[in-house]
Amino acid sequence: MSNIKKNYKKIVSKYWQKTDSLIDASVPNETLIRLIGNLKFKYKRKRVLDVGIGDGANLIEFKKRGASIFGIDIRKKKIFDFCKKNYLPRKNFYISDLNYNFPKIKRNFDLIICKDTFYYLDYNRQLPFLKFCKKILNQKGYFVLQFIQAELKEKKKKKLFDYSLSKNFKKEKKYHEKNNPVNILTFGRIKNLINASKFKLKVNIFDVSTHLKNKKFVTVNRYLVLSH
């Protein structure tokens, strides 16, 4: 069922700890912001939790729109630097390796985001993670879950402005960055997890990412909105 390597949890932890001192500079994810906008979500005075904060660009955007922001991340220095730079209360952020434990959170949230994080979880941690998120999600809240559904590689030289994925690309079994321990998850796997967690699927969309350094690859990202 799985191509997860032995000691996968340690591989993921080691990979992310290497990035702890790196300084990122990015912008909010457009697909994510537009998706939440289509839900007619009102940010003002709402609690938003980002599981795996990345460089924090999405959280800062939520804050600008009036939300109280919270985050979970494996990287201790990243959390400290992010809070200090943006004058944020440290108590709103939790340092946790989700493959080993979930943080103890005594509050609920109106919106939970999990982008570029779920596919780093070991298979036996995925369902407990969904149940953890469901427990801390308000009854009328939304949980936005993103994962990589497919990795495509160019199989022949495409013509200028040609965008046909079925004609020019083939599906890969692994993510294009060899040292990045991404798990490509099938929708069948995700569907079973959603059913087992008793979440309801409200919205299901996807987008595609191209890569400037690896132009032969295209990544298919799936976004799901889940609710009680």
C-alpha positions in Angstrom: 0.0 0.0 0.0 2.8 2.4 0.8 6.3 3.3 -0.5 7.2 5.0 2.7 10.8 4.2 3.7 11.9 2.6 6.9 12.6 5.3 9.5 10.5 7.7 7.5 9.6 9.8 10.6 13.3 10.5 11.3 13.9 11.3 7.6 11.2 13.9 7.7 12.4 15.4 11.0 16.0 15.6 9.7 14.9 17.2 6.4 12.9 20.0 8.1 15.5 20.7 10.9 18.0 21.5 8.1 15.7 24.4 7.0 15.2 25.9 10.4 17.8 28.6 10.0 16.9 29.4 6.3 15.2 32.7 5.7 12.2 32.5 3.3 10.5 35.3 1.5 7.2 34.6 -0.2 3.7 35.7 -0.8 0.3 34.3 0.3 -0.9 31.3 -1.7 -3.3 32.6 -4.3 -5.3 29.3 -4.6 -5.7 29.1 -0.9 -6.8 32.8 -0.4 -9.3 32.5 -3.3 -10.7 29.2 -2.0 -11.3 30.7 1.4 -12.9 33.7 -0.2 -15.4 31.6 -2.1 -16.5 30.1 1.3 -17.5 33.7 2.3 -15.4 33.3 5.4 -15.2 36.4 7.6 -11.8 36.8 9.1 -12.5 39.5 11.6 -12.2 38.3 15.2 -11.9 34.6 14.0 -9.2 32.2 15.1 -7.1 30.7 12.3 -4.6 27.9 12.8 -1.9 27.1 10.2 -0.5 23.6 10.5 3.0 23.9 9.1 3.4 27.7 8.7 6.0 27.7 5.9 7.4 31.2 5.9 4.2 32.6 7.5 3.0 34.5 4.5 -0.5 33.0 4.7 -0.8 33.8 8.4 0.3 37.4 7.9 -2.4 37.8 5.2 -5.0 36.4 7.6 -3.9 38.8 10.3 -4.2 41.7 7.9 -7.8 40.7 7.3 -8.6 40.8 11.0 -8.0 37.2 12.2 -6.3 36.1 15.4 -3.5 33.8 14.1 -2.0 30.6 15.5 0.5 28.1 14.1 2.1 24.7 14.5 5.6 23.9 13.1 8.4 21.5 13.6 11.0 24.3 13.4 11.8 26.0 16.8 14.0 28.8 15.5 11.5 29.5 12.6 8.7 30.0 15.1 10.8 32.2 17.4 12.0 34.4 14.5 8.5 34.7 13.0 6.9 35.8 16.2 9.7 38.3 16.9 9.7 39.8 13.4 5.9 40.2 13.3 5.3 41.1 17.0 3.2 38.1 17.6 2.5 36.4 21.0 4.7 33.3 21.3 1.9 31.5 23.2 -0.1 31.3 20.0 2.5 29.1 18.3 3.2 25.4 19.0 6.5 23.6 18.3 5.6 20.0 17.4 6.8 17.1 15.3 3.4 15.7 14.2 4.9 12.3 13.4 5.5 11.9 17.1 3.0 14.0 19.0 0.3 16.6 18.6 0.4 19.8 20.7 -1.9 20.2 23.6 -4.3 22.9 22.5 -7.2 24.1 24.8 -8.9 26.3 22.3 -11.0 25.8 19.1 -10.6 27.4 15.7 -12.8 28.8 13.0 -10.4 27.9 10.2 -7.6 25.4 10.1 -5.1 25.3 7.2 -2.9 22.4 6.4 -0.8 23.1 3.3 2.5 21.4 2.4 2.4 19.4 5.6 0.0 16.4 5.4 2.1 14.4 2.9 5.0 14.4 5.4 3.0 12.4 7.9 3.7 8.7 8.3 0.7 6.6 7.2 -0.2 5.6 10.7 -0.2 9.3 11.8 -2.6 10.5 9.1 -5.9 9.4 10.5 -5.0 10.5 14.1 -4.0 13.9 12.7 -7.4 14.4 11.0 -9.2 13.4 14.2 -7.0 15.9 16.1 -7.9 18.7 13.7 -11.6 17.8 13.9 -11.5 17.9 17.7 -10.2 21.5 17.7 -12.3 22.8 14.8 -15.4 24.8 15.7 -18.7 23.2 14.7 -19.2 25.8 11.9 -15.6 26.0 11.0 -13.6 24.9 8.0 -10.5 22.7 7.6 -8.6 23.2 4.4 -6.4 20.3 3.5 -3.9 20.3 0.7 -1.8 17.5 -0.6 0.2 16.5 -3.8 -1.9 14.2 -5.8 0.4 13.7 -8.8 3.9 14.5 -10.1 4.3 14.8 -13.9 7.4 14.8 -16.0 7.8 16.0 -19.5 8.1 13.0 -21.9 8.8 14.9 -25.1 9.8 18.4 -26.0 6.7 20.5 -26.1 6.1 23.3 -28.6 6.0 26.9 -27.4 2.8 27.7 -25.6 1.7 24.1 -25.6 -0.1 23.2 -22.4 -1.4 19.7 -23.0 -0.5 17.6 -19.9 -1.9 14.3 -21.2 0.1 14.6 -24.4 3.4 15.9 -23.2 3.7 14.5 -19.6 3.8 11.2 -17.8 3.1 10.4 -14.2 6.0 9.9 -11.9 6.0 7.7 -8.7 8.2 10.1 -6.7 8.5 13.9 -6.1 11.1 15.5 -8.4 13.3 16.7 -5.5 15.2 13.5 -4.6 16.1 14.7 -1.0 12.6 15.9 -0.2 10.6 13.1 1.5 7.2 14.0 0.0 4.6 11.3 -0.1 2.4 11.5 -3.2 -1.1 10.5 -2.0 -3.9 8.9 -4.0 -7.4 10.3 -3.8 -8.6 6.9 -2.8 -6.3 7.0 0.2 -7.5 10.4 1.2 -11.2 9.5 0.7 -10.8 6.6 3.1 -9.2 8.8 5.7 -12.0 11.4 5.4 -14.6 8.7 5.9 -12.8 7.2 8.8 -12.4 10.6 10.5 -16.1 11.4 9.9 -15.3 14.7 8.2 -17.6 16.0 5.5 -16.2 17.0 2.1 -17.5 20.4 1.2 -15.2 21.6 -1.6 -12.8 19.7 -3.9 -10.5 21.6 -6.3 -7.0 21.3 -7.7 -4.2 23.5 -9.2 -0.9 22.8 -10.9 2.6 24.1 -10.1 5.4 24.5 -12.5 9.0 24.8 -11.3 11.6 27.3 -12.5 14.6 25.1 -11.5 13.0 21.9 -12.7 11.1 22.9 -15.8 10.4 19.3 -16.9 8.1 18.7 -13.9 4.6 19.7 -13.1 3.0 19.1 -9.7 -0.8 18.6 -9.2 -2.0 20.0 -5.9 -5.4 18.9 -4.5 -7.3 21.2 -2.1 -10.1 19.9 0.1 -12.4 21.9 2.4 -13.7 19.7 5.2 -16.3 20.4 7.9 -18.2 18.8 10.7 
